[in-house]
Amino acid sequence: MIEARIGGTGLRLADVTERHMAAQRAASDALMEWDRRRAAGVVSDVAYAIAVSAVATEEATARREVMEYQPVEYEESIGKLVYIAAFLIATRLRLEDGEMVRVMETAAPFDGTG
């Protein structure tokens, strides 16, 4: 099993990406529920904003873990890049400048020769 070099956590790429996908699903589910409650007049705008901020923070943390993840071999580096590309295409988002730099830094040790 390949282990990550991310803060000594011992997480693999699969663990980090699964955590990110779970955070995305949780954020989507929470937003739908809070939208329903807000539309029904059950919660205030302030409570809604606090809840949305909390789920966004959790997703951002999981996303940062993916970006910071240091692959330990060429194939894993490609896997990380494929995951990020799929995420960007699916969400129609773009990487922040700092994220792009970090992703390229973590991919750089592998020159593509396998």
Backbone bond lengths (Angstrom), bond angles and torsions (degrees), N, CA, C in turn:
res aa  C-N    CA-C-N  psi(-1)  N-CA   C-N-CA  omega(-1)  CA-C   N-CA-C  phi
1 M - - - 1.443 - - 1.528 109.28 -
2 I 1.311 116.50 128.99 1.463 121.50 179.37 1.525 108.79 -80.95
3 E 1.293 116.72 132.85 1.458 120.26 -179.29 1.508 110.86 -110.64
4 A 1.305 115.25 147.27 1.466 121.62 -178.37 1.517 111.25 -77.03
5 R 1.313 113.30 158.72 1.453 119.90 171.38 1.526 108.11 -110.90
6 I 1.309 116.32 54.00 1.457 121.26 -179.97 1.521 108.70 -113.34
7 G 1.277 115.35 100.83 1.455 121.65 176.69 1.516 114.60 54.77
8 G 1.316 118.26 26.65 1.458 120.99 177.49 1.518 113.91 66.66
9 T 1.321 117.77 21.09 1.459 119.78 -176.88 1.517 113.21 -78.18
10 G 1.329 117.32 -20.37 1.454 120.59 -179.03 1.519 113.03 75.22
11 L 1.319 117.54 14.06 1.458 121.15 179.19 1.521 111.03 -79.28
12 R 1.329 115.95 144.35 1.457 121.96 174.64 1.526 108.84 -91.61
13 L 1.329 116.44 165.84 1.456 120.82 177.63 1.527 110.14 -55.55
14 A 1.326 116.92 -42.73 1.470 120.54 179.80 1.528 111.32 -59.20
15 D 1.334 117.19 -38.70 1.465 120.96 178.97 1.528 111.02 -65.09
16 V 1.323 115.70 -44.39 1.460 121.60 -176.74 1.528 110.35 -67.44
17 T 1.328 117.24 -43.72 1.456 119.44 -179.65 1.529 111.28 -70.68
18 E 1.316 117.48 -36.07 1.467 120.24 177.13 1.530 110.30 -64.17
19 R 1.312 116.66 -40.50 1.467 120.70 177.88 1.532 109.72 -62.24
20 H 1.329 116.39 -41.36 1.463 119.97 179.45 1.531 110.91 -65.43
21 M 1.321 116.88 -45.15 1.470 119.62 178.88 1.531 111.02 -62.21
22 A 1.333 117.08 -39.99 1.464 120.60 178.14 1.529 110.70 -64.21
23 A 1.325 117.10 -39.21 1.465 120.79 178.27 1.523 110.66 -65.97
24 Q 1.326 116.81 -37.40 1.472 119.81 176.90 1.528 110.80 -64.92
25 R 1.340 116.59 -45.01 1.470 120.32 178.95 1.525 110.45 -62.39
26 A 1.321 116.38 -44.10 1.468 120.60 -179.97 1.526 110.73 -62.99
27 A 1.319 116.83 -41.07 1.466 120.38 178.90 1.521 110.29 -63.59
28 S 1.321 116.81 -44.85 1.467 120.78 179.83 1.523 110.91 -61.69
29 D 1.326 116.17 -46.91 1.472 120.74 179.78 1.528 111.19 -62.34
30 A 1.320 116.37 -44.22 1.467 120.53 -179.04 1.527 110.95 -64.88
31 L 1.328 116.51 -41.66 1.459 119.22 179.73 1.524 111.28 -63.78
32 M 1.315 117.38 -41.28 1.464 119.75 177.93 1.527 110.62 -62.47
33 E 1.323 116.53 -43.31 1.467 120.68 -179.85 1.532 110.88 -64.90
34 W 1.326 116.23 -45.59 1.466 119.31 179.74 1.524 111.07 -67.19
35 D 1.314 118.54 -35.85 1.466 121.02 175.16 1.528 110.53 -61.48
36 R 1.339 115.73 -42.09 1.463 120.66 178.40 1.526 110.71 -61.90
37 R 1.332 115.88 -47.29 1.469 120.25 179.62 1.524 111.87 -62.57
38 R 1.317 115.09 -42.16 1.467 119.89 -179.44 1.519 110.47 -64.35
39 A 1.339 116.85 -44.11 1.464 121.20 178.99 1.522 111.52 -62.67
40 A 1.328 116.51 -33.34 1.468 121.03 179.20 1.523 111.71 -80.02
41 G 1.333 117.01 -6.78 1.459 120.55 -179.87 1.515 113.68 77.10
42 V 1.323 116.47 17.80 1.463 121.36 -177.45 1.530 111.95 -80.73
43 V 1.324 117.73 -27.60 1.468 121.19 -178.79 1.524 110.02 -125.43
44 S 1.311 114.43 154.35 1.462 120.10 179.03 1.522 110.39 -80.60
45 D 1.314 115.96 164.99 1.455 121.07 176.27 1.524 111.37 -61.81
46 V 1.322 116.12 -34.76 1.470 120.16 179.82 1.522 110.56 -67.05
47 A 1.328 117.68 -46.29 1.465 121.22 178.17 1.527 110.08 -61.57
48 Y 1.311 116.27 -40.43 1.461 121.19 177.91 1.525 110.51 -60.85
49 A 1.321 116.91 -47.78 1.471 121.14 -179.50 1.527 111.40 -61.50
50 I 1.308 117.24 -40.21 1.472 121.40 178.83 1.528 110.01 -64.38
51 A 1.323 116.79 -44.05 1.469 120.61 -179.68 1.521 111.23 -64.87
52 V 1.325 116.79 -43.77 1.463 120.62 179.53 1.523 110.37 -63.38
53 S 1.312 116.64 -40.74 1.467 120.84 178.44 1.527 110.95 -62.26
54 A 1.316 116.86 -40.70 1.469 120.62 -178.98 1.525 111.74 -64.13
55 V 1.333 117.26 -45.55 1.468 118.53 -179.09 1.522 111.02 -70.60
56 A 1.318 117.31 -33.09 1.467 120.24 177.27 1.523 110.45 -66.26
57 T 1.324 116.86 -37.52 1.460 121.18 179.07 1.531 110.50 -65.37
58 E 1.319 117.64 -41.61 1.469 121.03 179.23 1.527 110.83 -63.82
59 E 1.330 116.82 -43.23 1.463 119.88 179.24 1.523 110.41 -65.97
60 A 1.327 117.38 -40.35 1.467 121.29 179.81 1.524 111.13 -63.59
61 T 1.316 117.02 -37.85 1.464 120.93 177.76 1.527 110.59 -64.43
62 A 1.322 116.73 -45.03 1.465 120.56 179.16 1.528 110.72 -65.86
63 R 1.317 116.89 -38.69 1.475 121.01 177.59 1.524 110.14 -63.40
64 R 1.319 116.96 -42.48 1.468 120.84 178.65 1.524 111.13 -61.74
65 E 1.320 117.40 -37.44 1.466 120.63 177.46 1.525 111.02 -61.17
66 V 1.328 116.49 -40.37 1.464 119.89 177.66 1.528 109.64 -63.31
67 M 1.314 117.19 -46.51 1.463 121.29 -178.07 1.526 112.23 -64.33
68 E 1.325 116.55 -35.34 1.462 121.95 -177.80 1.527 113.07 -82.88
69 Y 1.310 117.16 -15.54 1.455 121.25 -176.40 1.533 110.48 -58.60
70 Q 1.319 116.35 129.66 1.465 122.30 -179.82 1.528 109.34 -102.30
71 P 1.327 117.63 105.32 1.470 119.86 177.21 1.534 110.82 -60.60
72 V 1.319 115.32 152.14 1.460 119.06 -178.30 1.525 113.13 -106.22
73 E 1.326 116.09 -3.30 1.459 119.66 176.98 1.526 109.42 -155.57
74 Y 1.311 115.70 166.30 1.459 122.90 -176.14 1.532 112.43 -55.66
75 E 1.325 118.04 -49.79 1.459 121.68 -177.75 1.518 111.37 -60.24
76 E 1.302 116.34 -38.50 1.459 120.16 179.25 1.533 110.57 -69.81
77 S 1.308 116.80 -35.57 1.458 121.01 176.00 1.523 110.19 -61.53
78 I 1.324 116.79 -44.49 1.458 121.23 177.62 1.535 109.75 -63.23
79 G 1.317 117.40 -41.68 1.466 121.24 178.03 1.521 111.98 -59.22
80 K 1.315 116.29 -41.87 1.467 120.41 178.20 1.522 110.11 -63.50
81 L 1.322 117.22 -44.91 1.464 120.99 -179.77 1.529 111.25 -64.14
82 V 1.323 117.12 -39.20 1.468 121.19 178.44 1.530 109.51 -64.72
83 Y 1.326 117.12 -43.78 1.469 120.56 179.25 1.526 110.13 -60.33
84 I 1.324 116.60 -46.97 1.468 120.37 -178.99 1.529 110.37 -63.50
85 A 1.325 117.25 -42.38 1.472 120.25 178.35 1.525 110.37 -61.06
86 A 1.320 117.49 -44.97 1.463 121.21 179.79 1.533 110.76 -62.75
87 F 1.326 116.22 -41.81 1.466 121.02 177.62 1.530 110.77 -60.04
88 L 1.323 116.26 -46.67 1.466 120.19 -178.69 1.526 111.85 -64.58
89 I 1.315 116.77 -41.32 1.464 120.46 179.07 1.527 110.33 -66.01
90 A 1.323 116.71 -45.69 1.468 120.81 -177.23 1.528 112.38 -65.51
91 T 1.322 116.77 -37.37 1.466 120.03 -176.00 1.518 113.29 -95.13
92 R 1.336 115.67 -12.22 1.468 121.24 -177.13 1.530 111.54 58.46
93 L 1.317 114.34 36.68 1.457 121.65 176.64 1.519 109.06 -104.23
94 R 1.312 115.51 177.53 1.457 120.93 173.62 1.523 107.34 -130.81
95 L 1.320 115.60 158.79 1.454 120.10 175.90 1.519 109.41 -75.71
96 E 1.311 115.00 144.56 1.457 119.83 171.26 1.527 106.84 -69.45
97 D 1.325 116.98 159.04 1.465 120.27 -178.28 1.527 111.86 -55.59
98 G 1.317 117.16 -45.50 1.463 120.73 179.72 1.517 112.75 -63.95
99 E 1.331 116.79 -35.34 1.456 120.57 178.08 1.521 110.74 -66.56
100 M 1.318 116.27 -43.05 1.469 120.36 179.93 1.527 110.12 -60.45
101 V 1.317 116.35 -44.63 1.462 120.69 179.10 1.519 110.07 -60.31
102 R 1.330 117.32 -46.32 1.469 121.42 -177.55 1.525 111.32 -65.17
103 V 1.329 116.87 -41.44 1.468 119.82 178.91 1.521 109.90 -61.67
104 M 1.313 116.82 -44.15 1.462 120.02 -179.64 1.529 111.33 -67.35
105 E 1.319 117.70 -36.29 1.471 120.24 176.83 1.516 111.66 -63.31
106 T 1.337 116.45 -41.34 1.471 119.18 -177.49 1.520 111.01 -73.64
107 A 1.324 118.09 -24.01 1.463 121.05 177.79 1.521 111.64 -85.76
108 A 1.320 117.88 -22.08 1.468 122.90 -172.68 1.526 115.37 -58.63
109 P 1.329 120.68 -35.63 1.468 118.72 -177.30 1.529 114.12 -60.83
110 F 1.320 116.57 -13.91 1.451 120.61 -176.17 1.516 108.45 -109.11
111 D 1.327 115.88 114.00 1.466 120.33 -173.21 1.520 113.44 -85.65
112 G 1.322 117.05 4.21 1.461 119.37 176.79 1.517 114.23 90.87
113 T 1.310 117.40 1.56 1.465 119.77 179.93 1.517 111.77 -85.34
114 G 1.349 115.41 -7.12 1.456 119.16 177.55 1.476 110.30 71.51
